[in-house]
Structures are given as structure tokens and as C-alpha cells.
Amino acid sequence: MSRLVFGNGTIVSALADRRRLRAVAVEGSRIVAVDDEALAGGGLRVDLRGRTLVPGFHDGHIHPVFGGPSLVGAPVRDAESLDELLVNLRSYAANRPEPTWIRGFGYNPALLPNGYGDATVLDSAVSDRPVALTASDGHTMWVNSKALAAAGITAATQDPERGKIVRREDGSPLGALLESAQRMIEAAAPPHSIDERRSGILAALSEMARHGITWGQDAWAGPDDVGLLLTMAGEAALPCRVNLAMVAAPEEWPRHVEAMVDAKRRAEEANSEWVTARTVKFFADGIIETGTAALLEPYCDAPHRGIPNFTDEELVEAVTTFHSHGFQIHIHAIGDGAIRSALDAIGAAGQRNGPLQRPVIAHTQLVDPADLPRFATLGVIANFEPLWARLDPIMVDLTIPRLGSERAVHQYPIGSLLRSQARVSFGSDWPISSMDPLQGMAVAVTRCTETGEPSNGWLPDERIDLDTALRTYTAGSAYQAGLEAESGSIEVGRRADLAIINADLDKVDPMDLWQLEVEQTYLNGVPVR
């Protein structure tokens, strides 16, 4: 069995005592020695050359299953203006006459008036085929006239439950679809083939490994996806481990309990190191930018409090049911109303069935101060996507105006929850935003944009130090995964899941994290990029 010895650099253990190590020895898939014992045992030396070795990152909320196909769609993600987006879309369609639909993911909704797209604008770029673009928030779709026609959406079409067709003054559909209204387009569009799904998932997992991520919580899957991933893992080792969270949709979930329990059972019987399926995902609400996040008080620009996907009673019933089947609970909750409802449901399920297995509230964007202590009391893990905790154009142009400045200061309370002794994990929500953990850490530490604004950080009391940010993205998310005895820190007996960063983290300015990269990822002691 080969022995690797890493040394001559900064080695961050990610342990609570913030320990730095002189060296780390790996045999096979495990860490077998550290410090002087690692140096004394011989083996192939891996010279860090002043770089940093850290545990492999664990992404507590990411979407390789549905996000994979977005890697090969229309290139709208990086467009910095509406004109650039339309040029890219027009060129993409002209070079691909075969697809019957054009799809893309990740456009910036801040490029559009109020974040809503007009079908006629897309028609100016592509008018011969349906076009369906999903915004970077994942909760808004922009379509052209052909797509509206293919889905049968007209002025007479009623808004679906928990969704909205954005309309012109005359009642005709504008071309923007919110929340569940997107399903009308998805039902009309041809599904991705098995080969497309396989190649997309593998590309996404490979991209995760490229960024040093060795485990991810896929937060949007179905029972069929569990079977596909198990098949893929049985054929060849995957470049990243993944736990699949199957979505329990409002009103539909009672019909799918049996299939989800069966998928969980099949994953357990497969006993795969690479694929598990022990989690159920709920959407408690939407997002603030579209006015669909559930708030305790009305929006500043509209006389309503958003669109909760479940009533309080429905969420309690759903959470209690899946908890009784042994699932971990993972709840998307953005608004302060949805977060309170999620905490209430977790508390009620615990009273009925006993303590929950590491329940997660994902995103945790707007938290009423009265609810902060409840995370620690109920044992709820607050999952944050730290990259979002900055004054980017979406926050400045869409989010804060809809919340108002007084309420907006309660967003992303990372520091407050850590100080309350609550468990906190980090993730990316890719492809909604960048999966790069170093960028997320940069914001968690500075609360600044990439250009350093504001100079003292946005809501600076919520900043955390670099060691804490790294530990939250490794050991914190490993705890969410139930893997803290296996990974998430560098210590003897743990898996040799490691990442080499191309600088000394003890010497860099936190703003420099934006430019740093993971140069090498090891999974079970084997390079995977």
C-alpha cells in the first residue's frame, strides 16, 4: 500500500482548536499519521511548496442532478448586459439547428425590469423554436412566445397553485413565470434523455471535485434519480460523493411516500460509499426577489406576505411523516415567515416522534431575531450559501427595496447563529451561484463584494474569521452529512479527502480568496483532478 506524506506548507486541520500540522501521512484511503510521526514513516513526499492543505470541502446544498444539464445549455449565465445575453442566445441557436427547444440556466434577473423577462424580447433573438431560460435564482423562468404557445399559456390561463404568470396590463402573459408556474413549461418541453442526464451529472460532479468538494448534498432529486446514480456508482467510482434529497412537493407528496421510502431502502441495501438517499427536501417558500418568499409582515412594494408553499399544518404533517420513515429533513426557507414555520414544524415533529436526525433549514436568509435561539434549542442546522451575503446587484436592486432597510439588516445572520452555539453548515446552491468554496469563504469573512464594497463589510457583526469559515465549509457540513467521524477534518483515522489551495491561507488577505484556486483534490487518497 503506497504512502503519501504531505509537508512543507500550511496544513489546516479544521479542528476546533485551529491546529496547524507539520505533515500528514496517508496510506490507502486513510490518514495514518500527523506531525513528526508522519515525517518519520517514510513514503512518497508531496511537497506543498508553501501552499495550503485543507480537508475536502463539503457542500451542504448543491444541485448536480438538475444542474448538470445546465453546463451544456445556452450560455446566458455570464452575460453582463441584456444585449450580451441576446447576442449569446442568438449565436447559440444559430449553431444548433437540431434541438426542438433552446434552454439555458443562470441569467441575472437584475438585468431585467423588476427581474421579469418579456417574451417579445426573447423573440427578437430566437423566434423559430421555444426558448426557456431559468434565472440564477431558480425560481423564475423567462420564455419566448413559442414556449408560451407550446404550453398553452394565454390570457385565459389561471395562475397555478403556489405560482404566478406575470402579466401585462391587458392580462396577456408577459413571458415570466414564477415558482410552480414553471412546471407548465417543463411539462411541454421534451425531457432530457438518460444519456444527457448521465453526462450532465458526471460533468457536475467533476466540476465539484475541481473545486475541492468531496461530498455534496444534492437538494433536488427524485426516486428515479436515486436509481440512476446508484447505477453510475456501480459502474465506476464517481469523482465526488453525493447524498440525494428527494423533493416532497405540496399536495403531491402523499402519493410519493412509498416510492421515496423504497429509493432510500435501495440505497441503503447498495451500501455505496458514493451515493446515499437519506434526506427529504421541502420548499417552504420561494425567494424575496420575486415576492414569493413568505414573510411575517408584508413586502414594502406589495400588499402581501409572499407565497408559502405549505400551510403550517401541512408542513407539520409532511415533516412528521417523513421523519417517521427515518429521513433527514431539509427545508428551503428564505423569508422570516417560512423560517418560523419550518422551526415550528421541526419542533412539532420532534414532540410526536422523538428528536429529528440533524434537521436542516437551508438558506436561512431573513431570520426574525426572536427565532435565532430556536436553532440551537431544536438542534437545527442552519445551512447558508455565504456567497449571497453581500451587496451585489440583486441584493441592492431587488432584495432590499422589497424588504425595506429596517428589515434587511436581519439577513444571513451567520455570526449570530454561530455565537448562539447553533450548528452551521455552508453550501453553494450551484447552479444558482458559483460552487467555488473559496469565494463563499471570502464573503463570509469580509461581507464584501469582489470589488471590496463596502469597505467595512455589509452587516459587519455577522462576519466570521477565516478559520471558522473553513471549518464551517468542511467539518460543519460534514456534521450535516453525518460524516464527521469519517471526513471534514485532518486527523488520524479520517478519510484522505483533501484539497491543496494555491497559496498560504495564513498569509493572504481575505479579499485575495476571490482569486485563489484549488490546485489538486484527493478522494480516498487518490487524485481526482
N, C-alpha and C positions, 0 to 999 in steps of 0.2 A: 504494500500500500504506500503510495507516494506521500511525501511530507513536504508541505509548503511552510515557509517561515517569512512572515511579513515584518519588515522593520525599516529603520532609517526614515521615519516620518512621524506625523502626529496620528495616534490611534485613539479614537474616541470610543470609550466602552458603552456609552449611553446608559450607564448605571446611575442610580440616584445620587451617588457620591461624586459624580462628574469625573471619575477616574480616567487618567491617561495611561496608556500602556506602552512599554518599550518595544514589545514584539508580540506576535501572535503566531502560534503553530497550528497547522491544520493537517489532519490525516483523514483521508477519505472524505466523508461528508461532515465531519465534526471538528470543532475547535478542541484541541487536546492540551494546550499549554499556553501560558502567557508570561510575559516579562522574562526573567532570567531562565526559567525552565524552558521556555520556547527557544531561546538562543542556544541552550546547552544541548539540545537533542539532535542537531544536525538537520539535513534536508535541503531542498532547493530554496535558495533565498529569493524573495520577491522584494526588490529594492524600491521603496516608496519614493525615494529621491525628494524628500521634503513634502510630499503630498499627504493627503489625509485618508485614513481607512476608517470607515464607519460601518455599522450594521446595515444590512439591506433595508431599504425603506419599505414600509407597509402602508398602502393606500387604503384608507378606511371607507372610501366612497368613489367608485370609478365605474365606467361602463364599457368594458371591452366587447361585450356581446352585441349591444346595439350600436356602439360607436365604431366598431371595426369597419363596417362598410363605408363609413363617412370618410375614411382615408383615401377612397378611390372615387369619391363624388366630385361634383363641380367645385372648383377652387374659389369659394366665397369667404372662407374664414379670415384670411389675412387682408382683405380689401379695406383700405383706409378711407375710402370715399364711395358714395353711391355710383359715381361714374366708373370707378375702377372695378367695382363689383359687376356692373353690367357688361363692361368690356371682357372681363374674365369669363362670365357666363356665356356671352355670345361666341367667344373663341372656343370654349369647351364644347358647346353644342355643335358648332360647325365642323369640328374634327371628329365627332362621334355621331354619325347619322343612324347607327343601328338601334340604340335604346329607344323604346317607345315612350319612356318618361325620363326627364332630367331631374336629378336630385342633388341636393347639396346640404351641408351642415355647417353651422357656426358663424353665420353672418352677424355683424354687430348691430343690434337693434337701434343703437343710438344714432345710426346713420339715417334713420327714417323718422318722419314726423310722429311724435308720440310713441315711437317704437313700432308703428304699424305700417306694413307694406301695401302698396296699391297694385292690383293685378295688371293694370294697363302699363305700368312702368316695366314690369317683367315682360309683358307682351312686346315691348319695344326691343327687347334683346332676343327672345325666343317666342315665336307665335305659332309654330307648326306642331308643337308637341306640348303635353302638360309639363309644367315645371313646379316642383315643390321644394322649397328651401326652409330648413329649420333654423331658427335663431340660435345664437350661442347659449341662450338661457334654457333651451329645450322645451319651453312651454308655449312657444309662439311659432306659427308656420306662415310663410308668405308664398302665395301661389299665383299662377297666371290664369288667364281666362279659360284656357283649355283644361286646366286642372279643375277649376270650379265646375265647368260643364261636365267633365268626366265623373265627378262626384255628385252631380245633380243638385248643386247648391245654387239656389236662386233667391230672389227677394222673398219668396213664399216659404222658404225653408226655415223651420223653427230652430232656435238655439237648442242644442242638446243639453241634457242634464250636466251640470258642472262644467259647462263650456260656453264659448261665445263666438259668434260670427260677427266680426266688426263690419259695420255697415256705413254706407254713405247716407246723406240726409234723406234721399228718396227711398231708403230701405234696401237698396241693392247691395250685395256683398262687395266689400272693398277689395278683399284679397288677403286679409289677415284672419287667422283662425287661432283661438286661444284654448288651451287646455284640451278637454275631451273633444272639441270640435275638430281637432287634427285627425281624429280617427276616421272621419268621413273621407278624407283624402287617402289615408292609409288603406282603407277598405277598397278604394277604387284602383289604387296603384298595384302593379304586379309585385308579388313578394320576391325577396331576394332568394336566389337558388341556394341549394345546400353548399355548392362549391363556393359561391360568393360569401356565404356566411362563414365557412371554414377558413377561407383565405383572409377574410376581414378580421376574424377573431385572432388568428395566428399573428397577423400583422400588428394588431393592437397589443397583444401580449409581448411581442418582440420589442415594440416601442416602449412598453413599460420597463422591460429589462434594460433597455438602452439608458434609461434614466435612473437606474439603480433600484428599481422597485422589484422586490422578490415575492411579494404577496399583495393581492388586491381583493377588495370586497366589491364584486360586481353587484350593482344595486338596481338592476332592471333585467330580470330574466324570467323565463317560463319553464314549465316542466320539460318541454321538448329540448330546450337549450341544455338542460342537465344531461340528457341522453347524448346529445352531440358532443359536449365537452368530455364526457366520460369516454366516448369512442375515440376522440382525438388523443386523450391522455393514454389510452390503451395502445395506441399505435406508435407513439413516440413521446419522449419526455417533452413537456411544454417548457417554454422559456421563463415562465412565471407561474406561481401557484395562484389559485383563484377560488374564492367561496362565492357561490351563486345565491343571490337573494331573489326569490320568486315573488312577483308583484301580486298583491291581493287588491284587486280593484273594487271600488264601491259597488254594491249591488250584485256584482258578478262573483265575488269570492266564494260564497257558499257552494256554488256549482263546481268549484275547482279544488276544494279542500282535499278530496280523495286523491286526485292526480298529483297534488303537491306533496302530500304525505308519502305517496308511492315514489316520487322522484327522490325525496330525501332518503327513503329506505334504500333505494338502488345505489345511491351514492355511498351510503354507509356500508352496504354489502361489498361494494367495489374496493373499499378501504384504500382509496387512492390518496397519495400524498399531494397530488396536484389539483384535484377537483373535489370540493365538498359542496353541499347544498343544504345547509342547516338554518338558513335565515329566510324570513318573510319581510317584504318591503311594503310599506303603506305610504301613500301620498296624503298627508293631512290637509294640504292646501297647495296653492300654486306659487306665484312669485309676486313681489311687490311691484316690479316694473310694469306689469300688465294689469295691476289691480286685482289679482286673483289670490294673493296671499291673504290668509284670514287674520284680521286684526281685532284687537279688543275695542278700539274706537274707530270711527270712520276715517277714510282717506281724506287728505286735505283737499284733493281736487275732485272728489266724487262723494255723493251721499250714501255710501255703503261701506261695509266692512270686509269685502272680499268674497271669495267663493270657497268655503270649507268643503272638502270632498266627502267627509263623513259628518253626520251629527255626532254629538258627544256620546250618545247612547250606542250608535252604530260602531264607533271606533272602539268602545269598551268591549262590545260583543266580538268584534273581529280579532282584537288583540288577545282577548281571553281564550278564544277558540284555538288560535294557532299556538299560543303559549301552552295550552293543554296537550298539544301534539309534540311538544319538545322543541319548537322552533325558537331561535333568537329573533327578537323583534327589532326592526329597523324602520324608523318613521321619518320621512321627509317632512319637516316643519320649518317654515320660513317666518311667518308672522307671529306676533306675540299671542294672538288668539289660538293659533294652531299649536304653538309650543305648550301653552297651558292645557289645551285639550289632550295633547299627547302625554304630558306628565300625569294628567288625571286618569287616562286610560291605563297607563302602566301601573299606577298605584292601585286602581281597581282590580286589574288582573292579578296583581300580587296578593291582594286580600283574598281573592277567590281561590287561586291555585297555588299559592306559595310564591317565593321570590322568583323573579324572572332571570333568565340567563343572559346577563350583560346586555340589557336593552340599550338601544342607540337612538338618539334623536339627531338626525342628520341636518347639517347646515346651520341650525341654531342662530339664525340671523338676528332677529329682533326679540329680545327677551325682556319681559317686564321685570324690573328689579325685585318684585315680590317673589318671583319664581326662581331666582338664582339659587337659593339654598336647597331647593327641592331636588336638584340633580344629585347632589351628594346624599341627601336623605334617602332617595329612592334607588340609589345605585345606578343612575342613568349615565351612560357615556355621552358626552357632548361631542359630536363629530363636527369639526369645522373644515371648510375649504379656505385656508388662511389667505390665499391669493386674492380673495374677494374683499378683504378688509382694508380697502384703500379708496382714495378719491379718484377713481377712474371715470371716464365719461358717462358710463351707465349710472354710477352712483350719483354723480353731480347733476346730470341732466334728467334722469328718470326717477331714481330711488328717493333721494332726499326731498325733491319737490312734492312727491306724493305722500311722504311721511310727515314732513314739516321738521324744522331744525330741532325743536324740543324733543321730539320722539326719536329722531335719527341718532341721537347720542347713545342709544341703548343697543346699537348694532355690534355683532361679533364680539361679545364680552369674553374673549379668550383669557386674558389675565384675571378677570374677576372670578371666573369659574375655577381656574387653577388654584387661586388663593382660597377658594371655598372648600378645597380638598375634593372637588368633583373629579372624576376620571374624564380626560380629554384625549381625543384622537384627531389626527389630521388626514385629509384626503384632498383630491383634486376635482372630482366630478367631471373629469375628462369624458367626452369631448366638449363638454360645456366650456371648459377653460383648460389652460395648459396643465399637463400632468407633471411637469418638472418640479420635484420637491424642493429644489434649491430656490426657485422663485417664490414658492409658498413660504418658505422659511424667511426669505428676505422681507416679505411683508409682515409676517408675524413678529419679527424683531423690530422693524422700523415703523410700521404702519404708514409707509410712504409708497408713492408710485415709483415706477422705474426711473423717473427723472428726479426723484428725491423730494417730491412735494407731498404735504407741507414739510418744511424743514424739521419740525419737532415731532412729526408724525400725527396722523389723524386719530383722535381719541388716545393720546399717548399713555394714559393709565392702563390701557389694555395691551401694551407692548410686553413681550417676554424676551428673555435673553436667549442667546444663540444655543447654549447647551440645552435649555428647556425646549426650544423649538425642535432641535434634532431629536431629543428624547421623545417628544410627542409624536413625531413622524416615524419613529422606529418602535420603541418599547410601548408607547401609548397606543398605537394602532395594533401592535401585536397583542396587547391585552384585549382589545376589542375582538380580535380574531380568536382568542383563546389559545394563543400560541406562545405566551410569554415564557413558558418553560422550554421552548424549542428555538425561538428566534427573537429578534428585536434588540439584542444586546450582544456585546462581545465578551463572553466568559466561557470558561471550560465547560464542555458538555453541550453547548448550543450548536445548532446547525451552522455550517460555514457559509452563511448567506451574507455577503459582504459587498461593499462598494468603495471604489477608490475615486476620490474627488481631486481635481487637478490643481489644488492649492492647499496651503496650510490654514485650516479654519481658525487656528488660534492667532493668526496674524492678519487676517483680512478684515477690512471694514465691512459691516453687514450689508451695505449697499452693493458691494462687489459680488455678493451672492447671485445677483442677476446675471452676471457674465460667466460664472463658474459652470463646470460640466462634470458629469460622472464619466470617467475615462474607462473604467472596467467594472463589470458586475460579476460576482461569483455566486452561483447557486449550488449548494451542497459541495462547495469547494471546487467547482468546475466553472471556468469562464463561459459566460453565455452571450458575450458580445465582443 
